[in-house]
C-alpha cells in the first residue's frame, strides 16, 4: 500500500512537471514558526518565504515575504479582549474591508478569502477558549494569477495553525 502511494505521488509529480527531488526538497524546507507570547504555531514554506520582516515591538507575531516580495505571510496571535467570536470578528473586521469570495465560520475558527487589485487575501483565525481567550491567526497575500501555485501551501499552513 505504501509503495503504491509513493509511486502515485511520483507519477503526479512527473505529470505536474516536478521531479521527485524537487518534491522532497520542498517538503524538507518547511519550518515551524512559534510565537512565545501567544503560543501561536504554524508551519510555513521557508523555501518560498525567505525574508523575515522585523518583528513588531509587542511580540505578537512575524511576517515573511518571498525574495521578490510578490507574496507575504503573517503569523500572529492576540488577546481576545473584546470577546469576539469567529462570526463577530468576520462581521466587524473582515467583511467591512470588502466583498469576500469565500468564508467559512465555525465555533472555534474562521477562514476568509477575497480578491482585491489582482491579489488573493486569505486569512484563518483560531479562537482559544478561556478568559481572556487568545486568537491565533495567519494571513497570506499573493498574486491571484498564481492561485493554483499557492493552494497547497495555504492548505498546509492552515492545517498546522495552533
C-alpha positions in Angstrom: 0.0 0.0 0.0 2.8 2.5 0.9 4.7 1.6 -2.2 1.6 2.3 -4.3 1.2 5.7 -2.6 4.8 6.6 -3.3 4.5 5.6 -6.9 1.3 7.6 -7.2 3.0 10.7 -5.7 5.9 10.3 -8.1 3.5 10.0 -11.1 1.7 13.1 -10.1 5.0 15.0 -9.7 6.1 13.9 -13.2 2.7 15.0 -14.7 3.0 18.3 -12.9 6.5 18.8 -14.2 8.1 18.4 -10.8 10.8 15.9 -10.1 10.8 13.7 -7.0 13.8 15.5 -5.7 12.0 18.9 -6.0 9.0 17.4 -4.1 11.3 16.1 -1.4 13.2 19.4 -1.2 10.0 21.4 -0.8 8.7 19.0 1.9 12.0 19.3 3.8 12.1 23.1 3.5 9.2 23.8 5.7 9.8 25.3 9.2 7.6 25.9 12.1 7.1 29.5 13.4 6.3 29.6 17.1 5.3 32.7 18.9 6.2 32.6 22.6 3.8 35.4 23.7 0.6 33.7 22.5 1.7 30.2 21.8 0.8 30.6 18.1 2.4 27.9 15.9 2.2 27.3 12.2 4.3 25.6 9.5 5.4 27.7 6.6 7.4 27.1 3.4 10.8 28.5 4.2 11.9 27.9 0.7 9.3 30.4 -0.5 9.2 32.9 2.3 12.9 33.6 2.6 12.7 37.1 4.0 11.7 37.7 7.6 10.5 41.2 8.3 11.5 42.9 11.6 9.1 41.6 14.3 6.7 44.1 15.9 7.8 45.5 19.2 4.9 43.9 21.1 6.0 40.4 20.1 2.6 39.3 18.7 4.0 37.6 15.6 6.2 37.5 12.5 5.8 38.4 8.8 7.7 36.9 5.9 7.9 37.7 2.3 9.2 36.0 -0.8 12.6 37.2 -2.1 10.8 39.2 -4.9 8.2 40.5 -2.4 5.3 39.2 -4.5 3.8 37.3 -1.6 3.6 38.0 2.1 2.7 35.7 5.1 2.0 36.9 8.6 1.6 34.5 11.6 0.4 36.1 14.9 -1.7 36.0 18.0 -3.6 38.4 20.1 -5.7 38.6 23.2 -9.4 38.4 22.5 -10.0 41.4 24.8 -13.4 42.3 23.3 -14.8 38.7 23.5 -15.1 38.3 19.7 -16.5 35.1 18.3 -15.4 33.9 14.8 -18.6 35.2 13.4 -18.4 38.6 15.1 -14.8 39.0 14.1 -15.6 38.4 10.4 -18.6 40.8 10.7 -16.7 43.6 12.5 -13.2 43.4 11.0 -13.1 41.3 7.8 -16.3 41.9 5.9 -16.0 45.7 6.1 -12.8 45.5 4.1 -14.8 44.4 1.0 -16.7 41.5 -0.5 -15.5 38.1 0.4 -15.0 35.4 -2.3 -15.1 32.7 0.4 -15.8 32.4 4.0 -16.2 29.5 6.4 -17.2 30.2 10.0 -17.2 27.6 12.8 -17.5 27.7 16.6 -13.7 27.9 17.1 -12.3 29.4 13.8 -13.0 31.2 10.6 -11.5 31.3 7.1 -12.0 34.2 4.8 -10.7 35.0 1.3 -11.0 37.9 -1.1 -9.5 39.1 -4.3 -8.6 42.7 -4.5 -6.5 44.5 -7.1 -5.3 41.2 -8.6 -4.2 39.7 -5.3 -5.7 37.0 -3.1 -6.0 37.8 0.6 -6.6 34.7 2.7 -6.9 34.6 6.5 -7.6 31.9 9.1 -8.0 32.6 12.8 -8.4 30.0 15.6 -10.2 31.1 18.8 -9.0 29.6 22.0 -11.4 29.1 24.9 -10.8 30.8 28.2 -10.6 34.2 29.7 -9.3 36.3 28.1 -9.1 33.9 25.1 -6.4 34.1 22.5 -6.9 34.5 18.8 -4.2 32.7 16.7 -4.1 33.7 13.0 -2.2 33.7 9.8 -2.8 35.9 6.7 -1.3 35.4 3.3 -1.4 37.6 0.2 -0.2 36.6 -3.2 -1.0 37.3 -6.9 -4.3 36.0 -8.0 -2.8 34.6 -11.2 -0.7 32.3 -9.0 -3.6 30.8 -7.0 -3.0 27.2 -8.2 0.7 27.5 -7.2 -0.2 28.7 -3.7 -3.2 26.4 -2.9 -1.2 23.5 -1.4 0.9 25.8 0.7 -2.1 27.7 2.1 -3.8 24.4 2.9 -0.8 23.1 4.8 -0.3 26.4 6.7 -4.0 26.4 7.7 -3.9 22.8 8.9 -0.9 23.4 11.0 -2.1 26.6 12.7 -2.3 26.1 16.5 
